[in-house]
Amino acid sequence: MLRTEKVLQLRGQQGRAVRVVREHYLRPDVPCRSALCRSALCRAACARDGKLLSDDVTHYVVPDCKVVQEYLEILEFPELKGIIFMQTACQAVQHQKGRRQYNKLRNLLKDPRHDCTVFANEFHQDCYQPREKGESMEKWQTRNIYKAAAWYHSHCLGQMPVVMVTEDEDAIRQYGNETEGVFVISFKNYLDNFWPDLKAAHELFESIVQARRERESESQENHGKEYPEHLPVEILEAGIKSGRYLQGTLNVNKHRAQLEAFVRLQALGSKDTELQSDILIYGSKARNRAIHGDVVVVELLPVHEWKGRTVALCENETEDKAPADTTGDPMPTGKVVGIIQKNWRDYVVTFPSKEESQSQGRNAQKVLVTPWDYRIPKIRISTQQAEALQEYRVVVRIDSWESTSLYPNGHFVRVLGRIGDLEGEIAAILVENSICAAPFSEIQMREMPVSSPKNPWEVSPEEEKKRLDLRDTHLIFSIDPRGCEDVDDALSVRTLPNGNLELGVHIADVTHFVAANSYTDVEARARATTYYLADRRCDMLPSVLSTHLCSLLSGVDRYAVSVLWELEKDSLETLRVQYSRTLIRSAYKLEYETAQALLDGDTSVVGDIQELSGLAEGTRQKKLAELVWALSKLTDIARHFRAKRDRCGALELEGIEIRVQLDDKRNIQDLIPKQPLEVHETVAECMILANHWVAKRIAERFPHQALLRQHPPPRQEFFTELRECASAKGFSIDTRSNKALAESLDRANDPSDPIVNKLLRSMATHAMSNALYFSTGSCPEEQFHHYGLALDKYTHFTSPIRRYADIVVHRLLMAATLGDGKDNIISNKDLEELCRHINNRNRAAQRAQKQSTELFQCMYFRDRSAEGDERCVADGVIYSIRTNGVLLFVPRYGIKGAAYMKNKEGLVISCQGAGSCQWKPGSLHRSQHKITSTTTSGDSLTLSLFDHITVRIVVQSSRCHAETIRLEMVRNAPHSSAHAECARPSPHGARAELLRQGSRAAEENQRAQDTAKGQVLDEESRQFCQTKGPSLYQLLEEIRELALLDVTQDVRT
């Protein structure tokens, strides 16, 4: 190893240049990562490093710094193979292009689908070149990269030509003929000569070059400032530390994107802020070129300049000002003075139509494209294909946004599909949420176990010896939605020889097949979750695992990780917990509806249970009795544990889940709200129990590097609308704690209208913070709590087929209980980064699922006549009053939308009794719980919170954006089909009362047991200790017999 010195020119905190001399060590065994390598020293280092460059290519290509910075998107093409990124070029990207571009480069290098590698040339004693006096940084970087390229050719014994690509004409002239076998050419020359048929790469190259030319010419032409310059980083950091500036993430209001954005503060800096709300950024000038999602620095305006948020309904029009009477109370208002981190990504856009193109001005090459996402400003790109692409969804990327430009500059990337075409619209949703739907690579598939009809997968004898075999001792079954293929979990319950019960939760052992840091593992980590859209899913794992070898299908042997609880036979209290790697064979694959029918005593569904078909009648009846007993006992156990969490303040919230029913040709047949069944809660409670106990185990064993899931308490100001709405019905909602909130929601029940309670619970859900993954080493233990579930520790363990977090937790559990894989435990710092990534991907998955459901909702109603089709008319319930209309919930379709009472022409809605509605001249008056429309002729219409009215569902088309649902008032009366639904009693109210009685009985029982602890009880004293009221078991049995339906649980677990 050689020691040398490296001179760095850095800038100090006051902006002065500082010369820093650092020791720099050089060595001969830096791995080249080439399969052609014949050096024993290098091959030993390469073997430790894993990924190698293929030798099945015609040449290696070495891009210089500028090529990596400007054309990284082209280098990401999988067709380009054998790319060597020099350390010098990677560091230039890190220092000059920012974290986002650098992370893209890092991800490219990690991606097993791309044949590329990084070479640490500045640490190799034969490659490092000290910077000469007076030499520019760019010349030194180019010289260093060329030296490394020449070394590479020599190191591989001339077996592989090396092509260095650069935009430096001097370097091409100087080094072009210096070394035989090493070619130095321009990037355009490289594409023309080596990839002449790769049309997409050539188009993207031209787009990037054109965009760069436009930026350069614009900077020369424009001298006037459209926006103030951003402050230097050192001033921003000092301002944040002193409290003058505030840091947070910019969130643009998609309904008023031109006017309103909000900055949610981050707890950074040494000064505490007294602000308890978000900061309003009013207008595009105050936003100062920040884009939705950017981490920005904000300066507060003087109090007399503060404004209020918009409280009127709006239709995403490009309004520059909001009417004075449409804003609420003034709130902290500020302006953006700097951007800490840009959140630029791929954007789906639409080119202007012919009419719009003609109005855009003289230069037809410069085009303002409109992003699909309302929150993103128009983007100026340069292209010669504008006319040809007018009917397509297109992907673009932003390159820059100078202070002299009204709009950001970007470049064209690729075409997605035609506007309105299903595949094109789905592709737009995937791109907007950065979701990878690419097939798994060949190298990943080579890691999969072999399983085919001729050579089926079998349990290995070695693995069988290591596992607890439950195949002949346990009745194991799964309960899943109809059509489910990726069965993560199965359940079991049995009576032990000592009379106690044993509950089992069995989860697919995915980590047996997915080794840590394997290619499959790296890909699963990048995807982080399976993405479920309305008509398809994008799997996290290859289907050979997700729907076959890891899916706990009935009648086949499968590897599992099981949690087994021994429960006291009467009190159902936990006596012992066991965690094991197991071998199971599921007996039944049940659907939710079938399991619920069996619980309700309906044996007509036996024909739907394939596992019972073909059996003799006696055998079938015996097996059916065993299955019904197990289902009933599971329900009793789940009720017991749910009652325990209820006593601690667990929340029963309301989620809207719509299933899109498609036919064989993927045409939409119907939109069906998910019907809540008690068996849903039974299965969920068992999974919650398993997640809770696993969380306790891994947090105990790894106190600083366990992956848990926290649900922070919501901010109190988010409950304002909930409290105001509840007061309209005379209910008081206490939000001081989860227990108080749960009890308040249970009491807020209108016997004549069950929708009221559903809407209040939906509002409470909307006010909740999102549950997040975190590392136990990153926050104090008092912050581990899960607010919605009322548990001190919680994680995700039960779905490793579709969630990467569960894979990490499985590895932690195996290391904690069996000592397996301790070397693969992630450090706290790396786990923090991983949790941030998974949290981001989970939010993307939720958005994509919601957007795809909305797409199919629009397609469903678009294909029907709003005037003539009865399915387009439905009952709507008012849940919010605005200055110019109301927000409505349509229970039949699970739709929330706006109904205007004042149109753009200034006319107001008028309804004569229960007759049809018309637009007439008049005015609106809004109060806290109602809104009144008064026409000039004296007719008046008053609508109050929770009123039922008849609405027509109309699709509002948009060429540039996703279609949306609009609601139009038809009659000031409930829709006729809504009466039967309203007459039904609320499941929440009846259930809540019974559970309250059950909880009181359980508490009395617990106190009695505590008093008797340690004493030897005879039969008489045991009888004395029993409560006089109804027992918990009797009350919960009453719930089952009444067959009360629990609404869909959405505690954001």
N, C-alpha and C positions, 0 to 999 in steps of 0.2 A: 504494500500500500504506500502510495506517495502522498506527501503533504505539500500543498501549494496554497496560494492566497487568492481570494476572489474579492474584487473591489466593486462595491455597490454604491450607486448614487441614489440616496433616498431623500424624501422630503419630510422635514420635521413638523411638529404640531403648529408652529408659527408660520409654516410655509417656506422656511429657508432650506436650501439644499444642504444635505449632509453626506459626507464621504465616509463610507463604512468599509473597513477591511475585515474579512472573515477568513478563517481557516477552511480550506477546501481539500478533501481527501479523495484521491484517485485510486482505483483498484483494477485488476485485470479480469476479474471473474464476474463482471456485470452480465446477467443473462441476455442472450440475443433473442431468445424465444423463436428460433427458426428450426423447423424439422430437418433442415439441411446441415445443421451444425455438426461438425466432427470433432470439436474440441472437448476433451474430457472434462476440463475445468468448467467450461461454459455449460456443458450438458448436465452436469451435476446441479448447477444453479437453476437451469431450465426445468429440470424434473421437479424441483421444489415449488415451482411457480405455476404449473398446471398448463394453461392455454398456450399452444404453439402455433406459429404461422404455418400454413399449409405449404407443402412442396409441390402441390399439384396446380401450379399457376405458371404463366409464361414469363412473369417478371414481378419484382417487388417495386412498390412505388413509395417515395418519400416526399411528402408535401412540406414546403417551408412554412414559416410562421404566417405570412399573409394569406397563403392558400388555405391553411387550416381555419384562419379567422373568417375569411370571406366566403369560402365554399364548403364549409363543413356539411351543409345539407346534401351536397352532391356526394361527398365522401361517405355519407350514410347509406348510399345505395348498396344493397347486398350484392349486386353484380360486380362491384369494385372490390377485388380481393388482393391480399398480400400487401396491405397498407402498413407502413411503419411510421408511427407518430413519434418523433424525437421529443425527448424531455424539454428541449429548448422551445419547441413550438407549443407544447402543452402549457408551459409556464407563461408564454406570451399571451395565450388565450385567457388564462386565469387572471393575469394582471391588466389586460387591456380590454377584454370583452365582458368581464363580470362573471358572477357566480353561476347564473343560469346557463350561459353558453359553455362554461367550463364543466358544469354537471352533465350537459348533453354529451360532451366529449368523453367524460368518464363513463357514462352509461354505454356509449358506443363501444368503448374498449372492453367493458365487462360483458357485453352481449355476445353469447356464443354463436349467434346466427351470422355474425360479421367476422370475416377473416382479417383481423387487424391486431396490432399489438403496440405497446409503447416500449421505447428503448431509452434507458437512462444514460444518454450519451455524455452528459456533463460530469458523470462520475467514473467514466472509463478512461484509463490512463492513455490509451491510444487515440481517443476521440476529442478530448477536451482541449480547446484552444483559448488561451488567455486573451482578453481583449486588449488590443494594441492602443497606444496613446493616440488620441485624436480620431479613433475609429468610431463611427456611428453605431448605435445599438443594432440597427437593422442589418448593417453590413457584417457585424460580428455574429449575429444570429445565423445569417445565411452561410457564412464561412464555417461555422460550427456544424451546421446541418449537412453541408456538403462533405466535410471531413468524415462525419459519421456514416454517410451513405457510401463513401469510398471504402471505409473500413468494413462495412457490411459485405460489400462485394468480395473483398479480399478474404474475409473471415469464412465466407461460404465457398471458398476455393474457386471462385469464378463460375460456379454452377448456375447462378441465377442473375440475369441482368437486373440492374437497379436503375430506376427512373426517378430522378429528382424533379419535382414540378415547382415552378416559382413564377412570380410575376415580375421579377427583377431582371430587366434586359441586360444590365451589366453582368449579373451573375451568369446568365446564359452564354454571353460572349466569353467570359473569363474561364468558366469551368466546363463548357460544353464539350471540349475535346481533350480535357486534361487527363482523364483516366479511362482506359479502355474498359468497356462493359458498364460504365456509369454514364447515363445520359441525362443532360440538364435541358429541359424544355419548358415552355409555358403551359399553363393548365389547359388553355384552349387547344393548343397543339396536341396535348396528351389526349383529350377527348376526341379530337378529329381523327387521330391516327390509331388509337388503341380501342376506342369505343364508338365507331362511326354509326352504329345501328342503335345505340342507346338513346332513343329520341327524347325521352323524359329528361335525361341528364343535360342534353343540349338545350332544351327549352328552358330548363331551370337556370342554366348558366347564362343564357341571354337575358333572362329576366333579372338576375342579380346584377349583371354588368350594366344593363339599362337603368336600373334603380340607382346604382352608384353614380352613374353619369348625371342623372337628374339631381341627385343630392348635391353634387359638386357644382353644377351650374346654378342651382337655386341659392347655394350659399354665396356665390359670387354676385348674383343679381339682387338678392334681397338684403337690404341693410336695415329696414324698419323692423322693430320688434313687435310681434304679436303677443308674446308672453314675456314676463320677467325671467331673467336667468336664474337657474337654481343656485343656491348657496353652496360653497365648497364643503366637502365632507367634514373637514376639521371644525368648521364653524357650526355645522349642524350638530356634531357630537358634543361640542362645548355647550351649545344652547339647550340640548336635551338634558345634559347633566345639571345645568343651572336652573332648569325649570322654565326657561323662556319659551322653548319649543316643546312640542309633544309629538310622540311617534305612535303610529298605528297603521292599520290596513284600510285602504280606501274601498268602500262598498258603494257602488252607484245604484241609485233607485231605478230599476228597470222600467217603472211606470212613468218616470219623469226624468229620463236619462240626460236631457240637455240641461236640466236645472239643478237636480239634487244628487248629492253624494254625501256619505257619512263616513267619518273616520272613527273606528273603534280602537280605543287606546290600548297599548301594550304596557305591561308593568315593567318599564325600563327606566333607567336613570336613577339618580340618587335622590331626587326630589319627589315627594308624594304630591299628587294633584288632588284638588278638592272636587274635581268634576265627577259627577255621578252618571253622566249620560254621554252619548256619542257626540261628536262635533260635526255640525252641518257645514258642508262646503257648497256654497250656493253659486251656481253658474260656472261655465266652462273656464272663464278667466281665472277665477279663484282656484280651480282644479289644476291649473298650470301644467298641462301636458301629462298629468298622472292618469293612468288607465286602471280600470277596475281590477282590484287584486294587488296593486302595487303597495309596497310598504313605504309610507310617506312621512315627512316631517311637516308639522302644521304650526302656524302661528295664530293665536287667537286674535280676533278683531276686537275693538272696543265694544263695550256692552251696548252702546246706543246703535251699533251697526248689526246687532244680532237679529236673526230672522227666525221664523217658525217653519216647521215642516208642512208640506202640502197635505190637506185633509180632504180635498176634492177628488172625485174619480177622474181619471184621465186615460187617454187612449194612445199613449206613446207618440203623440204628435211632437214635432220639433218646435215647441214653444220656447221662446226666449225669456218670457216673463210669466209669472203666475199672478192671477188677480188677487188683489189685496185681501178679499174676504174668504179666500180659500186656504189660508195658512193658519196654523195653530199658534200657541203661545211661543214667544221667542225662546230660543235655545242657544247654547254656546255655538258660535259660528266662527269659522277661521278660513285661512287660505294656505295652500300648499307652498312651501318655500324650498323643498328639496325632496328627492326620491332616494331612499336608501337601497331598495331592491325592486327592480322591474319584474313584473309578472307576465311578460310577453310570451305568447304561445302561438300555435297555429290557429288561424281564424277562418271560419267559413263565411264567404261573402257572396254577394250577387252584383253582377255588372249592371249599369244603368240600361234602361230600355232605349230604343232608338230616339224617342222623343226627348228623354232625359239627356242622352249623349249630345244631342244637338244644342241643348241649353247649357252644357258645361263649358263651352268656350272654344277658343281657337285651336288649341293643341290637342288633337285627337289621340296622341300617344299617351298623354297623361289622363288618367281616368280616376274619378272618385268612386270607389266601390263601397257598398253598404254592408256592414257585418250582420250576420244572422242574429247575433246577440245585441239587443237594444243598448246594452251598457257600454259597448265599444264604439268610439267615434269612427266616422268615415275614414277610409285609408286611401291615400293617393298612390297609385302604382303606374308604372310605365309598361305598356304592352302593345303589340300590334294585333292581338287576337281579340280585342274588346268586342267587336261586332259578332264574331263567331261564338263567343261565350255568353251571350246575353241570356240564354235560356238555361244556364247551368249553375249549379252550386260549385264554387271554386274555393280552394284553400290558398290563403296568402299569409305572409309573415311580415311583421313590422321590422324595419331596419333602423329607423331613427325618427326623432321628432324634435326638430330644431326650434329655437325660440322665434325664428323668423317665419315659421310656417303655421298656418291655421290647422293643418291636418298632419298626422304622421305619414311618413313615407314607407312604402313596403314593396314587396315583389311577389309575383305570381309563383305558386308552387305546383299545384296539380288540380285536375278536374275531378269532382266527386260523382256527379250525376245530374240528370235533368231536374229542374224545379218541379216539385209536386210528385215526382216518382218515388215510390215507397223506398226502394233501395238507396236512392240518393238522399232522402230525408233521414233515413236511419244512419247512413254514413256521416251526415252532418252532425247528428247527435253524438256519435262516437268521437269525431274529431274535436267537437266543442268541449268534450269532457276528457280529452287526451286518453282515450281508451284504445288499447291495442287489441285488434280482432284478427291478427295475423295467425296463420296456422303454426303449430309448433315445428321447430326446426328438426332436420334429420339427426343432428347430433343429440338433441334431447330425446328423440324417439328411440335412439339406440340404447339409452339408459333404461328403457321400459322393460319389464319382464315379458317373456314370450308367452303369449296365450292365443291359441287359435283352435278351431274345431278339430284339427288333426293333432295338435299338440297343446292341450289345455293346461292351464296353470294348476299346480297342486301344492299343497302344504309340504314344506320340506321337513324331513324327519328331525334334523338338527333344531329347527325352529320350534317344532312341536314339543321337544324336551324342555325348552326354555320357558314355555308359556303355561299358564293355568288353563286347563282344558274344561270348558263349560258346555261342550256340545251335548253331552248325555245327562247333565245334571240340572240344566236350567231351561225353562220355557221362555225363549227370547223372541221378541217380535218388534216390528217397526210400525209407526203410524205416521203417514206422510200425505201431502196433497196428491190428488189424482194426477197420474202421469209423471210423478217424480222418478227420476232416474239416478240421481246422486244422493243415495241414502247414507247420511253421515252417522245416524244414531239409531240405537235400538234399546228396548227396555226389558226388564224382567222383574218379577216379584215371586217369592216362594216362602213357604213356612219352613223354618229350620227345625232340627230335631228337638231343640229346647223350647219350642213353641213360639219363639220370636220370629219376626219377619225379616227377610233380606230383600232390599231394593237394589237393583242393578241398573246402571246407565252404561251402555257399551258404545264406544266411539271408534270409528274406523281408524286403524293404525297406519296413517298416511306416512309417518316418518320412517316406517320400515322400508318403504319403497322410494322415498325421496331423501337421499343423503344430504347432509348439510353441505352447502357450497357446491353441490353438483350443478350441472347445466339446468336441469329441471328446477332445482331449488332457486337458482338465480332468476329464472324466468317467472316462477311463482311469486317470488319476492317483488319483482317489478310490477306484476299485475295486481298483487296484494289481495284480490278478491275475485270471485266470479260475478260477472255483470249480468243481471237479469233484466231483459227488456220485455216488452209486451208480447213479442212473437218469437223470441230467440234468447239464447244466452251465450256469453263469451266466457269459456271456462278458464279457471286459474290453472288447472292441471290437465294433461292429456286425457282424452276420453277413456283410454285403456285403464286408467286409474279411477277417474271420477265416476264413470258409469259402469265399471266392471270390477276390477280387482279390489278397489277400496269401498265399493258400494255394498252395504250390508243387505244384499238380496236374500230372499228366503230359499232354504234348501241347499245352500252352498257354504263351504267352509271359508271363514274369513278371519284375518288377524284383526284384533281390536285392542284398545286400551280401555279397561273397565274400572269403574268406581263402584264399590259394593258397600252398602251400609247395613249394619245389623240394627234393627229398630225394636224397641220394647213393644210387646204384642198389644198392650192396651193403650199406653200413653203415646206410642209411636215416637218416643224420644230416641235420639241417636246414641247407641252404645259403643259402636266400633265402626271404623272406616278402613277400607282396604283399597289400595291402588295397584293394579296389576296389568301386565301385558297378557292378553288372553287369546284363546282360540274358540270361536263361537260358530254356531250354525243357526241362523234365524229361522224360526218355524213359520212365521206369517209376515207378509208385507201388506199391511192394512191401509186403507184410505180413511181419512178423518170421518167422512160421512158414515162409513161402514162401522167403525168403532163406536161412534155415537149411537147409532141405531142399536147395536148390541147392548150398550149401557142402558138404553131406554126400554129394553125387553123386546125389541123388534127382531124376530128371528127370520123374517122374510129376506134379509140381506145375506143369509148364509150362502146363497148361490153365487154371490159376488166374491166369495173367498175361495180363490183357486186352489189353495192348499187343502181344502176340505172336499173338493170334488173327487169323485171316483172312489170314495171310501165306503165301506159297509155302514149301514145305518147306525148300528150300535157304536162302532168306532167313531163315527162322525159326531154323534151326540155326546160321547165322552170327551172328545177333544174340544168340542164347542163349549161344554160346561167348564173345562179347565181355562179356556181363553176368556170366557165371560167373568169367571172368578178373578182372574189376573187383572182384567180391565177395571172391575169394580174396586179391587183392593188398591190398585194404582190411583184411582180417583180419590179414595179415602185418604191415602197418604198425601196426595197433592193438596187436597183441601186443608189438611192439618198444617202443612208447611206454609201454605198461602195465608192461613189465618194467623200464623206466627208473624209473618212479615207485615200483615195488615196492622197488627197491634203495634208494630214499630214505625208505621207511617208509610207503608208501600202504597204507591199510587195506581189507581185504575184509570188510565187515560183513554182517549178516543182517537183512533186512527182511521183514515179513509182509505180502504184498499179495494180497488176495482180490478176484476179479472176480465180480460178481453177474450171473448169466446170466438174462436176461428174455426172455419171448416177446413176440409182437406186441402183446398186451394188457397188457404190463408186469407179468405174473404171474411169480413167481420160479420158475425151473426148477431151478437148481443154484447152489451156491457153489463156485467153482473157484479153488484157489490158483494164482497165476501161475507158469507153468513157466519156469525160467531157461534161456536159450539163449545160446550164445556170441555170436550176432549182436547181442544186447542190449548186451553189453560192447563189441563193435566200434563200434557207433554211439555209445555213451556215451563211449568213449575219444576218438573224433574230435571230439565236442562239447567235451570237457574240454580237448583240445589247442587248439581255437579260442578258448575262453574264456580260457585261460591266456595265449596270445599277444596277444589283444586287451587283456587286463588290463595286460600289460607296456607295451603301446604307449600307452594312455591315461594310465597312471600316470607314464610318462616325460614326456609332453607337458603333463599337468595335475597336477603333484605335490601340489597342495593342494585339488583339487576334482574328483577322479575317483571314480566309484562302483565300489568293489570289494566282494568278499565274503570275509570272514574266518571261519575256524573255530578258535576258541580251544581250547587244550589243556584236556581235562576235569579237574575237581578230583579229586585222588587218592582222597578218601574215597568217591567215587561208584563206585569199582571194588571196594569191599570185598566185596560179594555175589558178584561175578564171581570174585574170587580164592578165596573160600571154596568156591564150587560146583566150581570146577576142581580144587581140592585133594581133593574127594571122589572123583575119578577118578584121583588121583595126578599131575595136571598142575600145573605152576607157571606162573602168568601174570605176566610182567614188564610193568608199566605205566609205566615211567619215561619212555618216549618212544614215538612212534607206530611207529617201526621195531621196537623191542623188543616192543611189543604185537602187531604184525602177525606177527612170527616166532613168538611164544608161541602165538598162535591157530592158526597153521599146524601147530605140533607137537601141539596139544591135540586129537588125532584118535583116536577109538576105532574101529578097523576093524570091530568087530562091531555098532556102533550109530552111524550117521551123524548121528542127531538130536542127539547130544551136542555135536558141533562147531557145528551150527546154533544150538542154544540158547546156547552160550557166546558166539557172535558176536552173537546177539540181545541178550544182556545187555550186551555191550560197546557195542552201538549205543545201548541205553537209557542207558548211563552218559555218553554223549557230550554235550558242549555243543551248542547249536543254532548252525548257521552263520548269520551275520548280514551284511546289507549295511552299509557304512559309507563315509564320505567320507575320502579320504586326508589331508585337512587336519585330521582330528579325532583322530588317534592316530599314534604314531611308527612308522616303517617296519618295525621288528622285530616289530610286532604284526599285520602284513599277512598272515602265513603262514596257509595252510589246512592244518590238522592232518590231516584225514582223507585228503585227496588228495596230501599231501606236496608242495605247490607253494608257492613264495614269494609269488606273486601270482595271484589268481583273480577272475573276475567272471562275470556272466551276460550273454551276448550272443546266444545261439542260439535264444531263444524269444520274440521281441518280440510275437507275436500274443497270447500269454497271460501275459506278465510285463511290468509297466511298467518295472522296473529295466532290462530289456534295451533298451527304447526310449531311456532316458536314455543307456545305454552306446553305442547306435548313433549318437546325436547327438555324443557325445564323440569317438567314433572318426572320424566324418566331419570334425569340426573339427580333429582331430589330424593326419589324413592328407591331406585335401583342402582344409582351411580353410573348409569349409561351416558356416554357422550359428554362428559364434563368439559372436554376440550372445546366443544362447540358452543358453549354458553357465551352469549354476546356481552360485551362490556357495557357499562351504563351509558357511556357517551354514544356508542354505536346503536344501542337500543333506543335511546332518545331520538336519534335521526330516523331509525326505522319506524318508530311510532308516528312521527310526523308524516312520513311517507304514507303509511297505512291509513292514517286519519284523512289525509287528502284524497286518497283513492276511494275510501268509503263514501266521502261526500260526493265524489264524482259518480259513484255507482248509484247513489240515491237520486241525484239530479237526472242521470240518464234514464233510470226507471220511470221517474215522474214525467220526463219529457216524452218518452216513447208512449206512455199511457195516454198523455194528452194528444199525441199525434193520432193514435187510433180512435180516440174519442171524436176528434175532428173529422176523421175519415168516415166514421159511423154516421154522424149527423150530416156531413156534406153530401152523402149519397141519398139523402132523404129530403123530401120537400118540407121546408119549415112551415108552410101554410097548410098543406094537405095531410101530412103524416102525423097521426095522433102520438107517435113515439117522440115527436119533437116538442110536445107540450107536457109539462110536468108541474108538480107542486114545488114551490120554493119557500124557504124560511129565512126571514131577515135576521142577520146576526150583527150587522154594523150599519150605522147611519153616517152618511157623508153629506157635504154641503150641497151636492147636486145629484144625489142618488143613494142607493142602498147596495150593500153586499149581501148575497143570497147563497144559501146552501140547498142543493137539489138532492134529497136523499136517494131518489130512485137511481141516479147515476153517480152519486158521490162527487158531484161537480160543485165547485165554488166559483162564483162569478159576480160581475157587477151589472146592475140594472139602472140605467139613467132615468132620472125624473126631469131633467132639463137637457135639451139637445143643443147642438152647436148654433142653431138659429135663435136660441133664446126662448123657445116654446117649452111649456111645462106639461107634464102628464095629467090627464084628467080621466076619471072613471066614474060613470053614472051607476051608483049602486054596485051590483055584481056584474054589470055589463062590461063590454069591451072598453079598452083604453084608447084615448086619442090625444094628439098634441094640440095645445091651444096657447094663446098668449096668456101670460100670468107671471107669478113669482113663487119662490120657495122660501120656507122658513124652517130652520133646523133647530131643534132643542136637543137635550142630552139623550133622550130615549125615543124621540119621534121626529118625523119630518112631515111638513104640511105643504101641499101644492094648492095654490089658490089662483083660479083663472080670473081674467078681467070681467067675466060675466057673473062672478060670484060663486061659482062652483068650487068646492073644496074637497080635498082628499088627504087623509092623514094615515100614515103608516107608522107602526111602532115596532120596536124590537120584538122578535119572535112571532110576528104576524106571518100567517101563511097566505101566499098569493099564487096565482097561476102565471107561469112564465113560458115563453117560447124559446127554445134553444136554437141559436143561429150560429153558423160558422162565419167568422170574419176572416176573409182571405187576405193574404199579404204576399207580394212577390218576393220580397227580400227577407222576410222573417217567417217563423213558424206560424201556422194558422192558429187562431185562438177561438174560444167559445165566448159568445156574447149572449146575454139574457135580455129578453124583451118582456115587459109586463103585458099580460093579456087581460087578466081580470083581477079585481081587488077581492078575491075570494079563493079559498083553497081549491086545488084541483080535485075533481070528483073522486079519483082513485086514491086520494090520500086519506079519506076518512077512516077506512079500515085500519090503516097503519097507526093513525093517531089514537085510535080507541084502545090499542093494546097497552097494557101496563108496562111501565119502564122496568127492564130487567135490572138496571142498576139499583133502583130504589128498594125493590123487594129483596134482592141479594144483599144489599148493604145492611138492611135491618136484621136479616137472619145472621149475617156474619158478625154483627155487633153483639147479638145475643150469644153467638158461639164464642166470641172472644172473651166476653164476660165470664161465661161458664168455664172456659179454659183457664182464665186467670184465677178463678176461685179454686179450680182443681189443682193448679200449680202451687198456690199458697198452702193448700191442704197437704200436698206431697212434701213441700219444704218443711212444714211443721213436724211431719211424721218421720223425717229423714233420720236415719241412725237407730231407729227403734225397731224392735221385732214385733211386727203387727200380727195379731191373731185375726180370725175372721170377723169378730165383733168390732174391733177397732177399725178395720178396713171399711166396714159398713158405715161406721160413725163418720169417717173422713170424707165420704162422698157428699157432693153438693145437693141441695134440695131442688135447685132449678133444673131445667132440661140440660142433658149432657151435650157436650160438643158433638159427639157422634150422632146423637138423635137429630140435632139441628142441621148438621151437614147432610144427613140422610134425607131430611125434609127438602133441602135444596135440590138434591138429585131427583127425588120423586116428583117435585113440582116441575122438573125439567126447565128451570129458568136458564135462558141463554145469556152468557156473558158476552159483552161486545168485544171486538177485536182489540187485543192488547197492543199498545204502542208506547211503551215506557222508554223507547230509544235505548234498549239494552245493548 
